[in-house]
Amino acid sequence: MNWQQDRSGESPRMELEPDSELAQALRHFKASMDAWSNAASSRPRTAAKLAVRHSWRIAAVWALGCLLAAGSLAGAGYGIYHRQELARIAAQKAAEQRAAAGRAIAQPASVQPISAQSDKKAPAATVRKVSVGAQDNARSQDSARGQDDDLLATVDRDVSREVPAAMEPLAQLMDDNGTQ
Amino acid sequence: MRRREASTKVMAAGTAVEPMTVETAEEIAAQEFARIVESHRPQIFRFLLSSLRDVDLAETLTQECFLKAHRNWKHFRGDSSAMTWLMRIAINLQKDYWRNRRIQFWRQTRTNAVDLDEASEWLPNGERNAEQQMLAREQVAQVWQAVKGLSERQRTVFLLRYVEERELSEIAAATGLSEGTVKAHLSRALGRVRTELRGRQ
């Protein structure tokens, strides 16, 4: 605040002599201020009480601050744990899907040696039936899963479809051998 | 204890008097300052109390005023009276307080300032009858109401003049204003008080 700026505003009208009523009011005002000031100067001090109240306020503010900090940390920790848990579940699901897909692929392959050893005359249709069964199995398992599962199922299906075609000449050869 | 000759006063005739040590000079200065604190503390406190209407804050600022004065006591050259110098420090402290309070509005700025009715309750224990006391209380309340409406500098000048009963030159020295400006502020403040007194009648 610049108190100098009012120097230019010096007023020529100076009514500094109060009339009797104003003078009386000013005397009362001064007497009132004297009484209040004397009473306030001689009052008992409450510094200890104020200090205690102040320390309580500080303690309350600190407690609230600690509570907020602890809440924030706990929230952040829970968030990290939640993400890790989701990742673990997703990895578990993916592993299960891979295992299921592996089983689906392995089933037609396991048919081959049985048909080759015990029943050399097993027709190609039987092999096809087995592979179709595995395919249905895989479809029924994958139908409830998401888009990735569908994609994986499509790949499995394609692979399993190729198996009979690849086995076809061998089966024919075995038939030929059998007849020969 | 380190004792060295601080000064040697020479009388007019040229004879040297007893040399004064630093410790002695400091003791004298401390005693002088203590005397000033004792004699001027009530006025400084009363001025701050009337300006702020807050007993705790007035006490705090009074302490700060004398602390500041103690730190700068060796720089006090005596150009003005000690009272004027102290009053100037108190006015600056009060201005700093209001400025900080305006800037730091987000801080806890709980104030213990009493309202005008409570401030008007204080009256000296004179031999007045009930009617006179009531009249006096009413007049004090009206003056408080007018003081509340004054600007900061008008209020300061008004209180220095009519509560502390300082001379215009002292008020000018304490506030850093010219005497003409002080008169102008006083005139406006008195006009406001007068209007308030007439308006309530």
Interface residues (C-beta under 8 A of the other chain):
Chain A: M1 W3 Q4 D6 R7 G9 E10 S11 R13 M14 E15 L16 P18 D19 E21 L22 Q24 A25 L26 H28 F29 K30 A31 S32 M33 D34 A35 W36 S37 N38 A39 A40 S41 R43 L50
Chain B: P42 F45 R46 L49 S50 V55 D56 A58 E59 K95 R99 A119 S120 W122 L123 P124 N125 G126 A136 Q139 V140 Q142 V143 W144 E152 R153 Y162 V163 E165 T175 G176 L177 S178 G180 T181 K183 A184 H185 L186 S187 R188 L190 G191 V193 R194 L197
